[in-house]
Amino acid sequence: MAETTTGRRERKKARTRQALADAALRLFTERGFDDVGVREIAEAADVSLSTLFKHFPSKEALVFDLDEDIESGLVAAVRDREPGRSVLHALRDHIANTHASVQLDDPFFVLIESTPALRDYARRMWSRHEKALAAALAEATGLDPDAPAVTGLAHFALEAPGIARESPDPAGTVHELFALLEQGWGGTALGR
């Protein structure tokens, strides 16, 4: 009985969280981030303001409702990779398949890029992900978490989607960028 109640409670929380995120994104894309208040979002999702803040600590967090999922996906790409598969290749494939697909004209991306508060929040979010990814890379490789190879790869990996997004072939661009990491600059026109 306790499992059923716990499961039902968790599903209800997830539905409420999703309703809030959906209402926020709809209102933000219709009217702009700065022209929508958190009270309006709570009302649109049919919850109280205190419920909204139980699920999301700030107005900006409403836009990035998948923040934890993104971070856990990056860490899992490193930790749960197939035996014998390199960290570099596992991370490359994860990023190419998940983070490079957002196009510049996507309403979500346009909203973030056109709103300074959201751009700042996204930058802080990526910084947190970078630290978590560096910790996973250090664990997987036995290197020190502050080693330049660890922090450099974590930083580069999280910057790659931004570069790839502007390409006509984002996934291919991620592969090209990671090949550059793997093979170095020497084989390119820049290394000659």
N, C-alpha and C positions, 0 to 999 in steps of 0.2 A: 504494500500500500504506500509506503514512504517513497519508493522509487517512482510510482505513478504521480504522486503529488509533486515531488521534486521535478520530474520531467515536465509536468504540466506548467509548473511555476516558471521554469526556465524557458519553455516555449512562449509563454505569455510575455516574459521580459524581452525575449528576442523580437516578438511581434511589435511590442511597444517601441522598442529601439528602432526597428525598421520603419515603423509609421512616422516616427519623429524625423528620421533621416530623409525619408521620401518627401515629407511635407516641407522640410527645410530646403531641400534641393529644388523642389518645384517652385516655391515662393522666391528663392534667391535667383533662379534663372528667369522667372517672370519679371521681377521688379528690381533686382540687384541686391547684393548682400547688405549694403548700408541702409537700404530702405525697408528692411524687414526686421521686426523686433522678435525677441524670443517668446514673448507672450503670444504673438500671432501664430508662431509655429506650434506652440503647445495647444492652442485652440484648434488649429487645423488638424492636429493629430488626436484631438479629443482627450487630452491629458492635462493635468495640472502643471503649473510652472515648476513646482518642486519635483515632480516626476521627471520633467525634462532634464533638470540639473542632476538628478540621480543617475541618469544615463549618459549625459554629456556635460563635462565641466565648463564648457564655454560655447559661445555661439560659433566660433570657428570649428570646434570639434564636430559640430553637426554635419559639416561638409565632408569631413574625413572619418566617417563612421567605420571604415574598414582599416583604420590605422593599425590595430593590433593584428588583424589578419595578414596585412602586408608584411609586417615585421616577422611574424611567425613563419610565413611562407619563405622569406629570405633565409632565415635561420634553418628551417627544415631542408631547404635545397642543399645546404652544406652538410648538416648532420645526417640526413636520411638518404644521402646519395648511394648509388649502387656500389658494392665492393669493387675496388679497382678503378673507379671513375674519379678523375681528378676534381678537386675543389673548383678549379677554374672552369672546367667544362660544365659541371653541375650548375654553378652560378650563372654562367653564360646562358645556358638553355632555359633556366628559370626566368631570367630577365627578358630574354627574347620572346618567350611565350606569354608572359604576363604584363610586363611593364612597358614594353616598347609599342604596344598596340594602340595607345591613346593618341588620337590625331589632334593636330593643332586647332581644328575647327569644332572639336567635340564641345558641347555646351558646358560640361563639367570643367574642362581645361580652360575654356574661355573665361568662365566665372572666376577661377583661381587666378589666372594671369591678369585679369582686369581689376582685381581687388587687392590692394596692398596688404591688408590684414591677413588675407588668405595666403598670399605669397609668402609672407613672413612665417605664418603657421606651418606651411608646407616645408619651408626650409628647416625649421626647428624639428619637425617630424622626421625629415630625412636624416638630420643629425643624430636623433635618437636611434633610428634604424641603423645608421652607420656604426654606432657603438655596439649595438647588439650583434650586427653582422661581424664586426671585428672580433668580438668575443667568441663567436662560433668558429670563425676562421682560425683563431689562435688555438682553440680546443682541438680542432680537426687536424692541425698541422704540428702542434707541439711548440709553435713559436710563441714568443712573448706577445701579449695583447698590444703592446706599444711598438712592436717591431715595424719598421717602415713598410715591409712587404705586406703585413697584415692590414695596417691602417690605410696604406696606399690602395690595396685591392678593394677594400670595403668602400673607400671614397670613390674610386674610379667606377666600380660596379654600379653605385647609386647615381652617378652622373651620366652613365651610358644611355639610359632611356631618354634623357633630355636631348642628347645629341641625335639619337636615332629617330626621335619623334619628328624631326624636321626633314627626314629622308623619305623618298618615295617607297623605300623598302626598309622599314624600321627593324624587322627581325634580322635581315641580312646585314644591316649596319651594326647591330649589336654583335653579330658573329665576327664582322670585320674588326671592330674595336677590340674584342677579346683576343683575336688572332694577333693583333698588334701587341697586346700584353704578353702573349705567349711567346711570340717570335722576336719581339723587340723592334726598334726603329731601324736597325741596320739594313733590313731587306727592303725598305721603302725609299722613295726619292728623297725623303728628309734625312736619311742616314748616309747618303752618298756624297 
